C-alpha cells in the first residue's frame, strides 16, 4: 500500500523484515516443542532462541539464487545461528511457517483495527448525544419522507458499526489458527503433540485438519468482514457527501486554515474526506472477492493464492485502519448547520404530515382508498402551488367534517416524530 494511505502503526507490521521475524517466531516455537519432547538438546535450543538481526537485502540476495523465500530465510538462519540451525524447520513445510506466521500477523492487524472501531464508536456516541433532538428531514429515494433527528440518523450508523465490530472479532478468532502438520497435513515427521504445543506457545489454536495449508475459507471470512465494514464506512460517507451538497448544505467537513478546495475555483469546499473513503472502501471490497477466489485450490495446495495474499493482506488491513481513523477525524470535525436543517425540513411545505392526516381519517371510519385520494389531492396542490400543506388541509371542508381544530393541531405537532427517539437511541447505545 502507498504511504499516503498508511499509518505507521499498521504499515510497520507488514514490512519484509517483520515478516521474517514472525517466521522465526514460529520456527522457535516449533523448536521449543521439539525440545520438550526430548528431540532438540537444551544447548541447541538456547542457540536457536537467541535474537537474530535480519538483513533483508542479504536474504533477498540468497532468494535471487534459491528462487524460494523460505529456503533463503532458512539459509540465512544457518549462517547466523550455526550448527544448531539444523533443527530449525524439523518436520515442517514452508506453508506451516508462512500460514502460522500469517495468522499471527493478521491477529495483530486485527487488534489495531478493533481499536479503530472503538475510536469511531466513541466519537459516534458523543455525536449522537450532542445532536439528539435535532429534527431533520428523512429521505427515501432522495425525496422528502418524514422527519427524523440527527441523533437517530447517526444511531443507525452506530448500530451498524457495532455489528461490523462483532463480525470482525469473530473473523479474528477464526484466523487465530496455526498449522504445523507437514507437507500434506498428515504429520509425516512432525507430530500432533508438537503442533499443539507450538501453537499454544504462539497463542493460536491448532487447525483440526489441514492440507499443506490452512484452508482459505478462514481468510475469506476475515476479508469479507473487512469488506462489510468498509461498506458501512461508505454508507456514512455517501450520506455526508449528500448533506454537503450546495442545495442541501446541512453539514460541512472541517476545513483547515490555509486549506484549498479547487485549483481553479477559490470558493470551493469539497467533501474530499468522504469521497476519499468511498473510493478506498471499494478497494477493500474488491480485495474480498480475491480472497474468496482463493478458496478453490488444486488438490492439497497450489500457490495461486500466495501472490494474491501478499497484496490483499497488507493492503486491506492498512486501508481499513486508515479509513477508520480518517472517518473518526471527519466526525470529530463535522459541523452541523441547524438553520439549514430547519430550512430543508420545511422546504416541502409540510407535506410530511400526509401519513398522519391519512391515518386520522381512517380512524374516523373513512375508507382507506377514499382517504388516500382526499389527502393526495391536497398534497399535489401543495406541491404545485408551493402552499402550506397544513393550511390546505385545514381549509378542506371534507376533511374538516371529520377532524376538529384540536385534532388537526395534534396532527401537525412535529414533536410527534421524536416521541420514541430517546427510547431508540438508549436501546442502540446499550448494545455491547
NORPERA-V976070 format. One record per run of one state. SS is the DSSP state (H for helix, E for strand, C for the rest). FROM is the first residue (numbers start at 1). LEN is the number of residues. If there is no record, write none. Layout:
<<SS/FROM/LEN> <SS/FROM/LEN>>
This chain:
<<C/1/2> <H/3/3> <C/6/2> <H/8/7> <C/15/1> <H/16/21> <C/37/5> <H/42/7> <C/49/7> <H/56/11> <C/67/2> <H/69/13> <C/82/1> <H/83/5> <C/88/6> <H/94/37> <C/131/4> <E/135/6> <C/141/2> <E/143/7> <H/150/26> <C/176/1> <E/177/2> <C/179/13> <H/192/11> <C/203/2> <E/205/2> <C/207/10> <H/217/27> <C/244/7> <E/251/2> <C/253/19> <H/272/22> <C/294/10> <H/304/30> <C/334/1> <E/335/2> <C/337/1> <H/338/8> <C/346/5> <H/351/13> <C/364/4> <H/368/18> <C/386/3> <H/389/7> <C/396/1> <H/397/4> <C/401/4> <H/405/7> <C/412/2> <H/414/5> <C/419/2> <H/421/9> <C/430/3>>
